[in-house]
């Protein structure tokens, strides 16, 4: 499965609104999509609780796994300031 690393641009990290937008975008794509810290076990990117549980902060790098189409959309979402 393709993988990409992305730095979180949102000043609040992946919390509340940015996480909600990310989870909704991930849910639109067929097949598994995951997110996690480099070297750590990834979580389901479609699960709001799992994504919030990562407590990802501004500037942190995450690893996304999924289809190339999902990676393109989700990496753009995470690397832009909302």
N, C-alpha and C positions, 0 to 999 in steps of 0.2 A: 504494500500500500504506500503511495507517495507520502512524503513527509516534508514539512517546511518549518523553519524557525522564524519567529516574529517577535519584535519588541513591542510591548504594550505602550501605546501613545497616550491613552486617556489619562488625564491628571489624577483621576480617582482609581485608576487600575481597573480590574474587572469586577466591579461591585455594582449592585443595583441596576441602574439603567443600562450601562454598557454591557453588563452580563446578560440582561434580558434581550437586548438587541442581538447579541452574539448567539445565544441559545435559539432564538427564533430563526435566525439565518441558517444555523446548523441543521435545524429540524426540516428545512425545505429540501435538503439533499438526500437522495436515496443512499443506502449503504451506511456503514459505520463511519462516524466522525469522532475523533477524540482530541483532547487537549491535555497538556501536562507540562511540568517543568522538565528541562533536559535531565536525563538520567533517572527520572522518577516514573512511577507507574501512571500512565495517562488515565483520564476519566472520560465518560461519555459527554461529548460536547452538547448533547441535546437535553441534558439534565441540569436544571437551574441550581438545584442544591449541590450537585457535584462541582459545578463550575464555581459557585460562590465559596464552596469548601476549600478550594485551592488558595483563596485569599491572595490572588495575584495583584501586585502593586505596579504603579507607573514605572516604566523603564525596564521591567523584568522581561526576560526572554522566555517564550513558551514554544513548545513543539506541537504542531498540528498534524494529524494523520487523517487521511480521507481521500476522496477522489480529487483529481486535479481541479475540476470545476469548483468543488467545495473549498479547496485550499486557496484558490484564487480569490474567491469572494470573502472568505473569512480572514485571510491575511490582510486584505485591503481594509476591512472593517476594523481590525485590531491595530493596524499601524496608522490609522487616521485619528486626529483629535476630534472628538465629538462634542 
